[in-house]
Amino acid sequence: MLDSDTGFVRVLVNRMDGLGWPHLGLEAAPRVEELAAMRVDALVVDLALLGREAWEFVERLAAAAPGMGLVVCTGRSTVAQRVRGLRLGADDWVGKPCHPEEVLARVEAVVRRRKLANGAVEEGPVEAGDLEIRADQFQAFADRRSADLTRREFEVLTLLAHAEGRVLQREEIYQRVWGYTMAHGDRSVDVFIRKVRQKLESVSPAWRYIHTHFGVGYRFDPERRDGSGGPVEAPGAPAETPGAPAERAAAGPAEAAPAFSSQTS
């Protein structure tokens, strides 16, 4: 726990002691490298403690410790701030005041997903088209070039790749990657799919990997761009335009979010 609210931390500690969870409380942020070296299952962090360094901290920690669950538990925040934090690598976001049992339940859910994802590390690399998906490195490569995927982008890609050509609905992708039910109108899945596509295209331009089934979801099926390898989209579906207006609009608030402060409304 990285939180200076001693009363809140004390309640969580009592609950964790009762559950037999080993834990460590910090009132000041260590260097990201030091925190990653601790190899903890999850971090509960109040971003207000980090001020303007909060966003960089979330992004760097997600990259340095891809197996660590990150639960933001902080005060009043805007939608833009929450979206930005989740897109930078946070696994969940809880607003204070909150019930400690909910916080611990969310930590359990995040750790459970992390352990499932880490179980894939025991598997060999997945090869598809020019692509090599390596769970041991949380990364995808083509001709030894890294696609530079973020942790969540990698999770989206591996979920689709392991579906073995089956169409996954947006709601299913969101549930299995983000860990909870997708809100009506949430375009996070579409935004992440677009980012993954762009990054895969940058290292493997001769192939298309992720296909859209409009109104349903997405399917992973490597296909050469010259047309060999089977159908691209669902029958009769129009071609998708990268960076469609709805997706650009969905991505906008996260980039425009102000520096984090628990007083921002």
C-alpha positions in Angstrom: 0.0 0.0 0.0 1.3 3.4 -1.0 -1.0 5.8 1.0 -0.4 8.5 3.7 -4.0 8.2 5.0 -3.1 6.4 8.3 -6.7 5.7 9.3 -7.5 4.1 6.0 -4.3 2.1 6.0 -4.9 0.9 9.5 -8.4 -0.5 8.6 -7.0 -2.3 5.5 -4.1 -3.7 7.6 -6.5 -5.1 10.1 -8.5 -6.8 7.3 -5.4 -8.2 5.7 -4.1 -9.5 8.9 -7.4 -11.3 9.4 -7.0 -12.9 5.9 -3.4 -13.8 6.5 -2.1 -11.6 3.7 1.5 -10.4 3.9 1.6 -6.7 3.3 3.8 -3.6 3.4 2.7 0.0 3.9 4.6 3.0 2.4 3.9 6.7 3.0 6.3 7.9 0.3 6.9 6.4 -3.2 10.2 4.5 -3.7 11.9 4.5 -7.1 9.9 2.5 -9.6 12.8 0.1 -10.0 12.9 -0.6 -6.3 9.1 -1.2 -6.2 9.3 -3.6 -9.1 12.2 -5.5 -7.4 9.9 -6.2 -4.4 7.9 -8.6 -6.6 4.6 -8.0 -4.8 1.4 -9.3 -6.2 -0.5 -6.0 -6.1 0.0 -2.3 -5.2 -2.9 -0.2 -3.8 -1.9 3.4 -4.4 -3.3 6.9 -3.7 -2.3 9.0 -6.7 -2.8 12.2 -4.8 0.3 11.3 -2.9 2.3 11.5 -6.1 1.0 14.8 -7.4 2.2 15.7 -10.9 4.4 12.6 -11.0 1.4 10.3 -10.8 0.9 9.6 -14.5 4.5 8.9 -15.1 4.6 6.6 -12.1 1.7 4.5 -13.3 3.1 4.2 -16.8 6.6 3.3 -15.7 5.5 0.9 -13.0 3.2 -1.0 -15.5 6.2 -1.3 -17.9 8.7 -2.3 -15.2 6.5 -4.8 -13.4 4.0 -6.3 -15.9 3.0 -9.0 -13.4 2.1 -6.6 -10.6 -1.6 -5.7 -10.2 -2.1 -1.9 -9.8 -5.2 -0.7 -7.9 -5.7 3.1 -7.7 -7.6 4.0 -4.5 -7.8 7.7 -4.3 -10.1 10.7 -3.7 -12.3 12.7 -6.0 -11.3 12.4 -9.6 -12.7 13.2 -13.1 -13.7 10.7 -15.7 -10.8 11.9 -17.8 -8.4 11.1 -15.0 -9.8 7.7 -14.4 -9.7 6.8 -18.1 -6.1 8.1 -18.4 -5.0 6.0 -15.4 -6.6 2.8 -16.7 -5.1 3.3 -20.1 -1.6 4.0 -18.7 -1.6 0.6 -16.9 -3.8 0.7 -13.8 -5.9 -2.5 -13.4 -8.6 -0.9 -11.4 -9.7 2.4 -9.8 -11.6 2.9 -6.6 -12.8 6.3 -5.3 -12.5 7.3 -1.7 -14.4 7.1 0.6 -14.8 3.4 0.0 -15.5 0.2 2.0 -12.3 -1.7 2.8 -13.9 -5.0 1.8 -14.5 -3.7 -1.7 -10.9 -2.6 -2.0 -9.7 -6.1 -0.9 -12.2 -7.8 -3.3 -10.8 -5.7 -6.2 -7.3 -6.6 -5.2 -8.2 -10.3 -5.2 -9.7 -9.9 -8.6 -6.7 -8.2 -10.0 -4.3 -10.7 -8.5 -6.4 -13.5 -9.8 -6.2 -12.1 -13.4 -2.4 -11.5 -13.0 -1.8 -15.1 -11.9 -3.8 -16.4 -14.8 -1.8 -14.2 -17.2 1.4 -15.3 -15.6 0.4 -18.9 -16.1 0.7 -18.3 -19.8 4.4 -17.7 -19.3 4.9 -21.4 -19.0 3.7 -21.8 -22.5 5.9 -21.5 -25.5 5.7 -18.6 -27.9 2.8 -18.3 -30.2 3.8 -17.9 -33.8 1.3 -16.4 -36.3 2.2 -14.9 -39.6 5.4 -12.9 -39.1 4.5 -12.5 -35.5 5.9 -14.2 -32.4 3.9 -13.6 -29.2 6.1 -14.2 -26.1 4.3 -14.4 -22.8 7.6 -14.6 -20.9 8.4 -11.1 -22.1 4.8 -9.7 -22.3 5.7 -8.7 -25.9 5.2 -9.5 -29.6 8.0 -9.5 -32.2 8.3 -9.6 -35.9 11.8 -10.1 -37.5 13.1 -9.6 -33.9 11.5 -6.1 -33.8 9.4 -5.4 -30.7 5.9 -4.1 -31.2 6.4 -2.1 -28.0 3.0 -3.2 -26.6 1.9 -2.0 -23.2 0.8 -4.6 -20.7 -2.9 -4.1 -21.4 -2.3 -4.1 -25.2 -0.4 -7.4 -24.8 -3.3 -8.9 -22.8 -5.8 -7.9 -25.5 -3.6 -9.5 -28.2 -3.0 -12.7 -26.3 -6.7 -13.1 -25.4 -7.6 -12.9 -29.1 -4.7 -15.0 -30.3 -5.6 -17.9 -27.9 -9.2 -17.8 -29.1 -7.9 -19.6 -32.2 -10.0 -17.7 -34.8 -13.1 -17.5 -32.7 -14.9 -14.1 -32.7 -14.8 -12.5 -29.3 -17.5 -10.0 -28.4 -16.4 -6.6 -27.1 -18.1 -7.3 -23.8 -16.2 -10.6 -23.4 -12.9 -8.9 -24.1 -13.5 -6.2 -21.6 -14.7 -8.7 -18.9 -11.6 -10.9 -19.3 -9.0 -8.2 -19.7 -10.3 -5.4 -17.5 -12.0 -7.8 -15.0 -15.5 -6.2 -14.7 -18.6 -5.5 -16.8 -18.3 -3.0 -19.6 -20.3 0.2 -19.1 -22.7 1.2 -21.9 -21.0 3.3 -24.5 -17.4 2.4 -23.3 -15.1 2.3 -26.3 -12.0 1.2 -24.5 -11.8 -2.2 -26.3 -12.1 -0.4 -29.8 -9.4 2.0 -28.8 -7.0 -0.7 -27.6 -7.6 -2.8 -30.7 -6.8 0.2 -32.9 -3.5 0.7 -31.0 -2.6 -2.9 -31.2 -3.3 -3.0 -34.9 -1.1 0.1 -35.5 1.8 -1.4 -33.5 1.6 -4.8 -35.2 1.4 -3.1 -38.6 4.6 -1.1 -37.8 6.6 -4.3 -37.3 4.7 -6.6 -39.7 3.2 -4.5 -42.5 2.6 -7.4 -44.9 0.1 -9.1 -42.6 -3.3 -8.3 -41.0 -3.9 -10.0 -37.7 -7.1 -8.6 -36.1 -10.3 -8.5 -38.0 -13.5 -6.6 -37.1 -17.0 -8.2 -37.0 -19.1 -5.1 -37.0 -21.6 -4.9 -34.2 -20.1 -8.0 -32.6 -16.4 -7.9 -31.8 -13.0 -9.0 -33.1 -11.2 -12.1 -34.4 -7.5 -13.0 -34.6 -6.6 -14.6 -37.9 -3.3 -13.8 -39.6 -3.8 -13.0 -43.3 -1.5 -11.6 -45.9 -2.5 -8.2 -47.2 -2.2 -9.4 -50.8 -5.4 -11.4 -50.1 -4.1 -14.9 -49.6 -5.3 -16.6 -46.4 -9.1 -16.4 -46.4 -11.8 -13.8 -45.7 -10.9 -10.6 -43.8 -14.2 -9.4 -42.3 -17.6 -10.8 -41.7 -19.5 -11.3 -44.9 -20.9 -8.0 -46.2 -19.1 -5.9 -43.7 -17.7 -2.6 -44.9 -13.9 -2.1 -44.7 -12.8 -0.5 -41.4 -11.1 2.9 -41.5 -8.2 3.2 -39.0 -8.7 5.9 -36.5 -12.4 6.3 -37.1 -14.0 9.4 -35.5 -15.7 7.5 -32.7 -12.4 5.9 -31.7 -10.5 9.2 -31.9 -13.2 10.8 -29.7 -12.9 7.9 -27.2 -9.1 8.4 -27.0 -9.3 12.2 -26.6 -10.1 12.7 -22.9 -7.3 10.5 -21.7 -4.6 12.7 -23.4 -6.2 15.9 -22.2 -6.6 15.0 -18.5 -5.0 17.4 -16.1 -2.3 16.6 -13.6 -3.8 14.4 -10.8 -5.0 16.0 -7.6 -7.5 14.7 -5.2 -9.1 18.2 -5.2 -9.8 18.2 -9.0 -13.4 18.0 -9.8 
